[in-house]
Amino acid sequence: MKTPVNFAQPTRREALYGLGAGLGSVAFSSLLQGANSKVVHHPAKAKN
């Protein structure tokens, strides 16, 4: 037996929780992006 789906508008608490989770993930991804875009101080000197 399937549970009924609630199509009603979310409560204020649920909406704020969803907004906070969304903004937190955006901030976290921007922090991770800054960690990967470091400039290399010395050029690579690999020999074949």
C-alpha atoms as one frame of an Amber mdcrd trajectory, in Angstrom:
protein
   0.000   0.000   0.000   1.455   3.355  -1.030   1.586   6.240   1.383  -0.319
   9.309   0.216   1.754  12.176  -1.157   1.247  15.526   0.531   0.990  18.260
  -2.121   0.233  20.980   0.413   2.565  23.914   0.862   5.427  23.277   3.266
   5.294  24.762   6.718   7.489  27.714   7.590   9.889  25.438   9.444  10.210
  23.062   6.482  10.744  25.956   4.054  13.478  27.516   6.196  15.163  24.140
   6.594  15.192  23.616   2.828  16.494  27.123   2.206  19.259  26.698   4.766
  20.312  23.379   3.304  20.429  24.910  -0.176  22.493  27.918   0.877  24.813
  25.717   2.899  25.528  23.488  -0.064  26.240  26.522  -2.275  28.685  27.904
   0.296  30.368  24.520   0.702  30.808  24.076  -3.042  32.325  27.554  -3.370
  34.805  26.709  -0.599  35.779  23.491  -2.360  36.185  25.264  -5.687  38.629
  27.737  -4.153  40.768  24.896  -2.814  41.196  23.336  -6.271  42.118  26.473
  -8.208  45.586  27.001  -6.733  48.328  28.304  -8.992  51.396  26.094  -9.301
  54.510  27.874  -8.005  57.021  25.919 -10.104  56.550  24.539 -13.611  56.631
  20.773 -14.047  59.978  19.337 -15.165  59.085  15.773 -16.099  61.490  14.018
 -18.460  60.529  11.192 -20.785
